[in-house]
């Protein structure tokens, strides 16, 4: 559903989020499962996919740490990051 382009991980995401869980979240993100976002944000992401805008998903790792996955509008790259690294 969503092309990810090149995938990058911030230092905090690499240290905090188990890599296997990050990959699972990337699969969810690419398939249109935006994770722990509001209904309005979910609708915005659905719109963004169809209209070439930036897409932001939110997930929680097994350790409870919140992280985001952001795919840029041109689908050239996707970043896995902690909110405080934004």
TAJO-V817524 format. One record per backbone hydrogen bond with DSSP energy under -0.5 kcal/mol. CO is the residue of the C=O (numbers start at 1). NH is the residue of the N-H. E is the energy in kcal/mol with one decimal. If there is no record, write none. Layout:
BEGIN
CO/NH/E  CO/NH/E
END
This chain:
BEGIN
6/78/-2.9  8/80/-2.6  10/14/-2.3  11/15/-2.0  12/16/-1.8  13/17/-2.4  16/18/-0.5  18/22/-2.3  19/23/-2.3  20/24/-1.9  21/25/-2.5  22/26/-2.3  23/27/-2.0  24/28/-2.2  25/29/-2.9  26/30/-2.7  27/31/-1.5  28/33/-2.8  29/32/-1.4  30/2/-2.1  32/34/-0.9  34/58/-1.9  35/37/-1.4  38/42/-2.4  39/43/-2.2  40/44/-2.3  41/45/-2.5  42/46/-2.3  43/47/-2.4  44/48/-2.7  45/49/-2.3  46/50/-1.4  47/51/-1.6  48/52/-0.7  48/53/-2.4  49/52/-0.5  55/71/-2.5  57/69/-1.8  58/36/-3.5  59/67/-2.6  61/64/-2.5  65/61/-2.8  67/59/-2.8  68/81/-2.4  69/57/-2.8  70/72/-0.5  70/79/-2.6  71/55/-2.4  72/75/-2.2  76/6/-2.5  77/72/-2.2  78/8/-2.9  79/70/-2.5  79/81/-0.6  80/10/-2.3  81/68/-3.3  82/85/-2.1  83/86/-1.6
END
